[in-house]
């Protein structure tokens, strides 16, 4: 029983870590897109 619990706990931590990594990458992409928008806006003026 304890082993199963440890395994599922480790799995939850693993999944949470993947989720954090993906979320961080998504935020980075959003930041890059907004930077490009600002760059385009500066050039168009």
C-alpha positions as CSV (number, residue, x, y, z in Angstrom):
1,X,0.0,0.0,0.0
2,X,2.7,2.4,0.9
3,X,4.7,1.7,-2.2
4,X,1.6,2.4,-4.4
5,X,1.1,5.7,-2.6
6,X,4.7,6.7,-3.0
7,X,4.5,5.9,-6.7
8,X,1.4,7.9,-7.3
9,X,2.8,10.8,-5.3
10,X,6.0,10.7,-7.4
11,X,3.8,10.6,-10.5
12,X,1.7,13.6,-9.4
13,X,5.0,15.6,-8.8
14,X,6.2,14.5,-12.3
15,X,3.0,15.6,-14.0
16,X,3.0,18.9,-12.1
17,X,6.6,19.5,-13.2
18,X,5.7,18.8,-16.9
19,X,2.7,21.2,-16.5
20,X,4.9,23.9,-15.1
21,X,7.4,23.5,-17.9
22,X,4.7,23.7,-20.5
23,X,3.1,26.7,-18.9
24,X,6.5,28.5,-18.7
25,X,7.1,27.7,-22.4
26,X,3.6,29.0,-23.3
27,X,4.2,32.2,-21.4
28,X,7.6,32.7,-23.1
29,X,5.9,32.3,-26.5
30,X,3.2,34.9,-25.5
31,X,6.0,37.3,-24.4
32,X,7.8,36.8,-27.7
33,X,4.7,37.5,-29.7
34,X,3.9,40.7,-27.8
35,X,7.5,41.8,-28.3
36,X,7.2,41.3,-32.0
37,X,3.9,43.2,-32.0
38,X,5.7,46.1,-30.3
39,X,8.5,46.0,-32.7
40,X,6.1,46.1,-35.7
41,X,4.3,49.0,-34.1
42,X,7.5,51.0,-33.7
43,X,8.5,50.4,-37.3
44,X,5.1,51.3,-38.7
45,X,5.1,54.8,-37.0
